[in-house]
Amino acid sequence: MLLAEVLDQLQLRPGGIVADGTLGGVGHALAMLSATSPNGFLYGCDRDGAAVEAAQLRLAAFVGRCEVRRGSFAALADWVPAASCEAVLLDLGVSSHQLDTPDRGFSFRHDGPLDMRMDDRQSVTAAALVNELDASALAKLFWEFGDEEQSRKFAAGIVRARQSGPIRTTGELAALIEAMSPRRGRRTHPATKVFQALRIAVNDELAELRRGFDAACAILKPGGRLAVITFHSLEDRLVRRLGRERSAEFEWDASAMRPDWSRPRQPDLRIVTRKAVQPGQAELDANPRARSAQLRVFEKLTLKS
Ligand SMILES: C[S@@+](CC[C@H](N)C(=O)[O-])C[C@H]1O[C@@H](n2cnc3c(N)ncnc32)[C@H](O)[C@@H]1O
C-alpha cells in the first residue's frame, strides 16, 4: 500500500541500511531490498509469528542482506544498532492476510473465534474483553478507541446478551451490534468501530505506536527518514503529534503536566510531509481498503552539540 509513495519519500540508495517494523506480506520489504540492491541491508520484524515464518520464506533469496525477527517494533532499538538506518517504515494495522483468515477473528466479514491477537503468545483476546469487562469499561473502550457514538447502547446490549452465555464468535458479535443498529443502506457495517476498538485494545496499539515511534527515531541516522502509514484518524493524530513533539515546531510550556512537554528540548525530527500523503486513484480503484491509508514522513536531524 502506498508503495511508490513510500519509496519516493524514503529516498533509498544502493547499499542503504533500512528497517521494516511491520513486515506483513513483505511487499514493502521486497521493494526496499530492491531499491538498496546490490548490497543494502534490511532489519525486519513483525509480532505475528505466522507473518514472520512466511516472510522468512519470501525473503530467502536475500540471505546475507536481511535479518528477520519475531517481535514488536517497539523493541527495534534492542537489536538494531543505534543511529544505523537510513530509512524506517511502520505500516500500521492488520495485514490483508490477517483480515482474510477467519481463525484470527479480526473481521466481521467471516465468522471465526473472537480473537484479534496479532501475537498469539499474549493471553488477552477480544472474547475476554467482550465477556469480562463491565458495561462502563466496554462503553469507554468503544468510545475512546472507536469514536463509536452509540458506545453505551452497544455496551449495555452486550452485557445483556452475555447473560445467556458468552459471545464467542465474530459473527455473533457483528449480528448483535447489527440488531441494535440496523444497517439501512449504510456503506459501512455498524460493527466496524466496535471491531476497530477491540483490536486496538487487544493489541495495545496506541502504546505500541508511541514506543515504536521512539524506537524508530533511535535507530535512524541523522538525515534518515521515518515513514508511518496509518489507517484510522486516532492513529494518524497520534503520529502527527509524536512527530510534532520532536520537531522545532513544538512549543514547550512550563505549566504542562507532562515532564517532556514542560521543558525545552532539542528537536531531533523535521516534518517532511506537511499534509499526509494519500493513495492515488489507481490504487483506490484496485484496493478499496486503501481508502483510509495516510502516510506521514519525518527526517532525523543532525543534533547540534
Ligand atoms: C498493514 S500490515 C503490513 C504490510 C506490509 N507492509 C506489506 O508490504 O505487506 C501490518 C503488519 O504489522 C504487524 N504489526 C502491527 N503492530 C505491530 C507491532 N507493534 N510490532 C510489530 N508488528 C506489528 C501486523 O502483524 C501486520 O503483519
PDBQT file of the ligand as one rigid body, heavy atoms in Angstrom, charges set to zero:
ROOT
HETATM    1  C1  LIG A 401      -0.513  -3.471   7.139  1.00  0.00    +0.000 C 
HETATM    2  S1  LIG A 401       0.415  -4.872   7.572  1.00  0.00    +0.000 S 
HETATM    3  C2  LIG A 401       1.981  -4.590   6.836  1.00  0.00    +0.000 C 
HETATM    4  C3  LIG A 401       2.015  -4.898   5.376  1.00  0.00    +0.000 C 
HETATM    5  C4  LIG A 401       3.406  -4.867   4.790  1.00  0.00    +0.000 C 
HETATM    6  N1  LIG A 401       3.973  -3.524   4.798  1.00  0.00    +0.000 N 
HETATM    7  C5  LIG A 401       3.404  -5.429   3.394  1.00  0.00    +0.000 C 
HETATM    8  O1  LIG A 401       4.014  -4.814   2.498  1.00  0.00    +0.000 OA
HETATM    9  O2  LIG A 401       2.828  -6.487   3.176  1.00  0.00    +0.000 OA
HETATM   10  C6  LIG A 401       0.736  -4.627   9.243  1.00  0.00    +0.000 C 
HETATM   11  C7  LIG A 401       1.598  -5.678   9.911  1.00  0.00    +0.000 C 
HETATM   12  O3  LIG A 401       2.139  -5.082  11.078  1.00  0.00    +0.000 OA
HETATM   13  C8  LIG A 401       2.159  -6.024  12.099  1.00  0.00    +0.000 C 
HETATM   14  N2  LIG A 401       2.170  -5.268  13.352  1.00  0.00    +0.000 N 
HETATM   15  C9  LIG A 401       1.205  -4.494  13.874  1.00  0.00    +0.000 A 
HETATM   16  N3  LIG A 401       1.604  -3.953  15.024  1.00  0.00    +0.000 NA
HETATM   17  C10 LIG A 401       2.873  -4.364  15.227  1.00  0.00    +0.000 A 
HETATM   18  C11 LIG A 401       3.850  -4.131  16.241  1.00  0.00    +0.000 A 
HETATM   19  N4  LIG A 401       3.575  -3.362  17.294  1.00  0.00    +0.000 N 
HETATM   20  N5  LIG A 401       5.062  -4.686  16.105  1.00  0.00    +0.000 NA
HETATM   21  C12 LIG A 401       5.354  -5.470  15.030  1.00  0.00    +0.000 A 
HETATM   22  N6  LIG A 401       4.471  -5.752  14.055  1.00  0.00    +0.000 NA
HETATM   23  C13 LIG A 401       3.253  -5.201  14.155  1.00  0.00    +0.000 A 
HETATM   24  C14 LIG A 401       0.939  -6.857  11.885  1.00  0.00    +0.000 C 
HETATM   25  O4  LIG A 401       1.086  -8.133  12.496  1.00  0.00    +0.000 OA
HETATM   26  C15 LIG A 401       0.865  -6.919  10.363  1.00  0.00    +0.000 C 
HETATM   27  O5  LIG A 401       1.512  -8.069   9.879  1.00  0.00    +0.000 OA
ENDROOT
TORSDOF 0
